[in-house]
């Protein structure tokens, strides 16, 4: 598994952010991506509002059933967003897989990125024996890669 760790300033002069995420959640996302391959997998990781802490994985169905595009089922998305509201949570991470290309947002991904506060995590499953995992912020069409800090929550204090 390769994880990108950028640290250079972006076009706005800011140092890129960091997504801190539990290794068990990353493993579950990779398993979801492998299970749905060759179609793209997608889902959300909810966390307490304002915490920027992804804590609850919510795998979702790719309504598009496509190898090159993902789309949340509208009824499932409504249910998940209401559930997050009821739990005082927000979408901290929105993830999906790319099955034949690198883990970088496509023009379609960028145009549909509707959660400016979320991390957009991409997993490439184009290689059979490894995964490429990268995280981005996408705000107003501007893509900024960020470092991923994978932690073992069972050990963290």
Buried (B, 14 or more C-beta within 10 A) or exposed (E): EEBBEBEEEBEEEEEBBBBBBBEBBBEBBBEBBBEBBEBBBBBBBBBBBEEBEBBBBBBBBBBBEEBBBBBBBEEEBEEBBEEBEEEEBBBBBBBBBBBEEEBBBEEEBBEBBEBEEBBBBBBBBBEEEEBBBBBBBBBEEEBBBBBBEBBEEEEEE
